[in-house]
Amino acid sequence: MAANTKKELDPRFGGEALEHRKQLGEITDSEVVRAFLDGDERAFGELVRRYDNRLLNFVYRTVGDRERAQDLVQETFVRVYRHLARFDQSKQFSTWVYTIASNLAKNELRNRSRNPLVLFQTIKKNWEADHQPLEWEDTQYKPDDLFRKRHLKEKVEEAVAQLPEYHRIVFVLRELEGKTYEEIADITGCKLGTVKSRLNRARNNFAQIIAPLVD
Amino acid sequence: MAHPLQYQTPMECSDFRDGFSDYFDGTAEPSFVGEADAHLAACESCRRYQDVMARGAELLKGMPPVAVSEDFFPRLQHRIYHIEDGAALIHSEATGSWTTVAPALAIALVLAVAAWSPALIRAPRVALPPVVVSHPEPRLVGVRPPQLWSGGEFAPSSLVTTIEMTPTGWVSTVELTSTSFVATVDHGLWDDPRVFVRYSPLTASAARQTRSIEAPILVSAAGSPR
């Protein structure tokens, strides 16, 4: 809510003209893009508001590091701002923005695999975060339930993280973002058959990992 | 894995799992859906597989979503401002570049032409006179009076010293017939840190009073004549 208030007060991301923001909120992505290209600076804020958390969740589940994921989402919006004039408006904006974020995430994973220090820091960071108490847990649960819930959450996250890079991106786009096969093919630049194959393998691996936990 | 003959169905488990994604997402062909339903009704293993996937997807969707931090927008805003500054700078450089670069190019061209000009390359050479290094004249900085020499190595036969008393004090005149000796004295005198000149106006005054012959002498720090 605080972020929303900030956006409303911010002259760039929403602005004081609440009415104008409401109008922007009611139009489609392509119309917002057109408004921005026509000189409406606030339209870019509307695009950011629509996709910030969605992209963050996608990138976070792909790279596994929240801070880094946020940096990558920022970089995504910077690139959108720079190159929006070159965006083919006959295509979907969401596909384009997810493609940028997906490429940045892939580069991040590639760089990380080449740099063991970064990988170690990420693992250490995640380990520390995982061992902190979970504040969102319901205290009405019994300790056994809490432990099981936390354990299950960890295992599900681990199962996603254990998937190979290309399988993971497809899996997250489908299971978490609810993208269609065609959209995933556009985002990843793969053929439809490749997407189906990767998704099938990812689901198979995922099911094998979590099967002992699901009764 | 269930044996196909056991369930009397043409679909095997591998076939079901190969096409599972389409079946699970509801995008499979109707014919495949019919066969898969029949297979699932008979195969416990594939039923379990489907249950695990459904439960896993449910857990995944139930994960608490992450949200951008509060400093996300100020940071993004800051970066975008810099993009705009950079764009403005590039634009201004592009518009004013010709007027800025043209004189610099012209100057560079003139310098290049001058540097490669045949007139400059064939310029007459200036013959400079040879540099002659002159050795400084030898200096006689101090000589013991002959009466204080102990002889031997300190008394060269070619040296004649005359000591006279004048109103201003003792004056010794040295005549040398060998310049090599003078050079030797001059060269070695200041190299030895133990050597110093003991001289004072009081010494001359006392000498006048006692009329004793005592001229400024050179002694070494160890007290032995040099």
Interface residues (C-beta under 8 A of the other chain):
Chain A: A2 A3 K6 K7 D10 R12 F13 F44 V48 D52 N53 L56 N57 Y60 R66 A69 Q70 V73 Q74 F77 V78 Y81 R82 W136 L152 K153 V156 E157 A159 V160 R174 E175 L176 Y181 K196 L199 N200 R203 N204 F206 A207 I210 A211 V214
Chain B: R17 D18 F20 S21 D22 F24 D25 T27 R48 Y49 D51 V52 M53 R55 G56 A57 L59 L60 K61 M63 P64 P65 V66 A67 V68 S69 E70 F72 F73 R75 L76 Q77 R79 I80 I83
